[in-house]
Amino acid sequence: MKRRLLLDPAVRELLREAAPGLRTMIADTLLDLAEEPEPLAARPYGGIPDAFEIRAETFRLVYTRGAEHVSVWILQIDT
């Protein structure tokens, strides 16, 4: 089931400012989360129910998921 993808305004701004190749990689990850909110790369975050973290070589995402949505709260770009 595809979930609604909600992005914090700060996440949207960082995504806009990212280099094109990195932006595409992050966007692909975000779109995949709408399909599968708990991929193998996701780790529980901070003991918060339904909160997860994904760390890649060049970025980090923190998000929560519900039955009908995925909300991305933190995007940290490490380049």
C-alpha positions as CSV (number, residue, x, y, z in Angstrom):
1,M,0.0,0.0,0.0
2,K,1.4,3.4,-1.0
3,R,1.4,5.9,1.9
4,R,1.2,9.7,1.7
5,L,4.7,11.2,1.9
6,L,4.9,14.3,4.2
7,L,8.1,16.4,4.3
8,D,9.0,18.9,7.0
9,P,9.6,22.4,5.3
10,A,13.3,22.2,6.4
11,V,13.6,18.8,4.6
12,R,12.1,20.3,1.4
13,E,14.5,23.2,1.5
14,L,17.6,21.0,2.0
15,L,16.4,18.7,-0.8
16,R,16.1,21.7,-3.2
17,E,19.6,22.9,-2.3
18,A,21.2,19.5,-2.8
19,A,23.4,18.7,-5.8
20,P,21.3,17.2,-8.6
21,G,22.7,13.6,-8.3
22,L,22.3,13.6,-4.6
23,R,18.8,15.1,-4.8
24,T,17.8,12.2,-7.1
25,M,19.2,9.6,-4.8
26,I,17.4,11.1,-1.7
27,A,14.2,11.5,-3.7
28,D,14.3,7.9,-4.8
29,T,14.8,6.8,-1.1
30,L,11.8,9.0,-0.1
31,L,9.5,7.6,-2.8
32,D,10.6,4.0,-1.8
33,L,9.6,4.8,1.8
34,A,6.0,5.6,0.6
35,E,5.9,2.0,-0.7
36,E,7.9,0.3,2.1
37,P,8.3,2.4,5.2
38,E,10.5,-0.2,7.0
39,P,13.2,-1.1,4.5
40,L,16.2,-3.2,5.6
41,A,18.3,-0.1,6.0
42,A,15.9,1.5,8.5
43,R,16.7,1.3,12.2
44,P,14.4,2.2,15.1
45,Y,15.0,5.7,16.3
46,G,15.3,6.9,19.9
47,G,12.8,4.5,21.3
48,I,10.0,6.4,19.7
49,P,7.2,4.2,18.4
50,D,7.1,4.0,14.6
51,A,10.2,6.3,14.3
52,F,13.1,5.2,12.1
53,E,16.5,6.4,10.9
54,I,18.2,5.6,7.6
55,R,21.9,6.4,7.2
56,A,23.5,6.3,3.8
57,E,27.1,7.4,2.9
58,T,25.9,10.9,1.9
59,F,22.7,11.5,3.9
60,R,20.6,10.6,6.9
61,L,16.8,10.6,7.3
62,V,14.7,10.4,10.4
63,Y,11.0,9.7,9.9
64,T,7.9,8.4,11.4
65,R,5.3,6.1,9.8
66,G,1.6,5.5,10.2
67,A,-0.9,3.4,8.5
68,E,-1.5,6.0,5.7
69,H,1.6,8.2,5.9
70,V,5.4,8.6,6.2
71,S,6.5,11.9,7.8
72,V,10.2,12.8,7.2
73,W,11.4,15.2,10.0
74,I,15.2,15.3,9.5
75,L,17.4,15.3,6.5
76,Q,21.1,15.6,7.1
77,I,23.4,15.8,4.1
78,D,27.0,14.6,4.6
79,T,29.1,15.5,1.6
